[in-house]
């Protein structure tokens, strides 16, 4: 099932104006910030948390007989990338002088 803006607010989706460039830039900034927050939070996570994320990434990949969706495949790949980046981040020596 695909959720459209009409499903959300009862309006025809053609009534929803496209995002302006400034709004798209703000969304990109927020996604980058959230991605880095997730990496920072995962840096101290136990190994089981990484395993759970990898399992979820596998879970959202298309199963045999189902149509692969490129965005879902990209999301699963990105989940694994976040795990790997968090592991590298946690292994880096502290830059603080304390």
Residue pairs with C-beta under 8 A, 6 or more apart in sequence:
4 13
5 11
5 13
5 15
5 16
6 12
6 13
19 27
35 82
38 82
38 86
39 82
39 85
39 86
39 89
40 86
40 89
42 49
42 50
42 53
42 82
42 83
42 86
42 90
43 86
43 89
43 90
44 90
45 86
50 83
50 86
50 87
53 79
53 80
53 82
53 83
54 79
54 80
54 83
56 79
57 75
57 76
57 77
57 79
57 80
58 76
60 72
60 75
60 76
61 72
61 73
61 76
62 68
62 69
62 72
62 73
